[in-house]
Amino acid sequence: MTTGSELHAMVERLYPLCRSITGDGVRRTLQIVDESIPLAITEVPTGTQVFDWTVPQEWNIRDAYIAGADGQRVVDFRESNLHVVSYSVPVEATMTLDELRPHLHTLPEQPDLIPYRTSYYAPDWGFCLRHDVLQDLPDGPYRVVIDSTLADGHLTYGEHVVPGRVSDEVIVSCHVCHPSLANDNLAAIAVATALARRLAQGQQPWYTYRFLFIPGTIGSITWLATHAEAIDRIRHGLVLACAGDSGQLTYKRSRRGDAGIDRAMEYVLANTGRPHRVVDFSPYGYDERQFCSPGFNLGVGCLTRTPYAAYPEYHTSGDNPAFVRPEALADTLEACWEAFGVLDRDRRYLSLNPFCEPQLGKRGLYGSLGGRSDTKTAQLAMLWVLNLADGDHGLLDIAERSGLPFDTVADAARALHGAGLIKE
C-alpha cells in the first residue's frame, strides 16, 4: 500500500520541472508518471479547433534572467521557474528599472514570496519576484533575457485506463500545467497515480477507470472535443487538485448535485469521521467546469483539501514540498479509494422471492454469519436488502435509509445473491 512518504517523494521529484499548458516540461512529467503506471500519450497539433478554443502554440524555455550592470543575476529562472511569466515571448534587451516595472510582478502583502503568473493567450512577457528584492533594486541598467520559444507544436496529455468488468467509465482528472507548485498540481498527480496503481492491483473493478493527466482548461476541452465516442460511457468522475495541504477535505458537488459521485463522496466523508466540507457546484475552479458544462452535464465532482485560492501559499513559491504533508496526501488517497469502493459496489438488485420474507435459516445464511462480531447487524442488513431489492434502490440507498455501514449492506447483498434470493 502506498504510504504518505512515497506520495511525497513523487511530489519532490516532479517539483523542479517547469511545466506549462504545453511543452517539454509536461512531457517529462508524464514520463515520470509512466514509470509507475503506463500512459498513452496524445499529441494534439497547434491550431486544432476544439469547440470555441484553438490549441495554442507550444512554449518551451531554456533560461531567463535579469542581470545588473555587474553581470550578477538579480532574478534567475534557474533559482525558481516561477520567476518567469509562463508563456513569455523571447526577450533580449537592456532596460532601466522604470522600463522594466510594467513587466515585473510581486506580492506586496507577501513580500518574501514569488507569485505565479501566466500569459497563455496574449503575447507578452514578464518576471515574477519577491517584493523585498524589487524594493532593493537600483535604477539600472539591466540585462533582460528570456530564452524561450513559442512555435507551432503540440498540446500533450496522458491517459491510463484500468479495465473494469463493464465498459461504463469513471474518469479521474488532474492538471499537469503548473510549474513548481507542489499542492496545486503535483499532490493531485501523486494521488491519482497511486490510486490508479491500487485499482489495477486488486480485484478487477466493476467500472472501467480512466485517469487523465491533462493541462488545465485547454486540456479537458481538447479531450472532450476529441472523444465524442467516450462521453456516453462516463458514469462518474472526479477532478483532483490541492490534495496535500493540512486543511480538511473539501468536496465540490457536480452541477447535477445528486450524481453518484456526489452521494458516494458525501457518504464516505460523513461516515468516516473526517473533518470535511461539502460545497455546491459553481462554474469556477478546476476542470469540473468543463465536464459539467451544460452540453455535457456529466456527474463529475471535485475533491481538494483547502479549496482553490483559499490558502495564502496558493500560486506562490510558498506552495513548495514543505507545504505538502505526507499524512494529508495519504488521507486524500484513502478518501478516494473508499468513495470509489462505494461507487463500484453500488448496484440495484431485484428480489426473486418478493412475497413475504424468505426463510434465511434453511439456506444457511444465518449460520454463515455466526463467526461475525456484528452478527445481528449483518442479519438486519439482509432484511433491509431483501425489502428494498425492488429494482429502484441501490445499495447506497439502503445504507443511507437503514443507517447501516455500506460494507455491511454490500456483504449482505453478496450473500443473498449467492443464495439465489436476489439478482442484479
Secondary structure, 3 states (H helix, E strand, C coil): CCCHHHHHHHHHHHCCCCCCCCCHHHHHHHHHHHCCCCCEEEEEECCCEECCEECCCEEEEEEEEEECCCCCEEEECCCCHHHECECCCCEEEEECHHHHHHHEECCCCCCCCCECCECCCCCCCCEECCHHHHHCCCCCCEEEEEEEEEECCEEEEEEEEECCCCCCEEEEEEECCCCCCHHHHHHHHHHHHHHHHHHHHCCCCCCEEEEEEECCCHHHHHHHHCCHHHHCCEEEEEEECCCCCCCCEEEECCCCCCCHHHHHHHHHHHHCCCCEEEECCCCCCCCHHHHCCCCCCCCEEEEECCCCCCCCCCCECCCCHHHCCHHHHHHHHHHHHHHHHHHHHCCEEEECCCCCCCCCHHHCCCHHHCCCCCHHHHHHHHHHHHHHCEEEEEHHHHHHHHCCCHHHHHHHHHHHHHCCCEEC
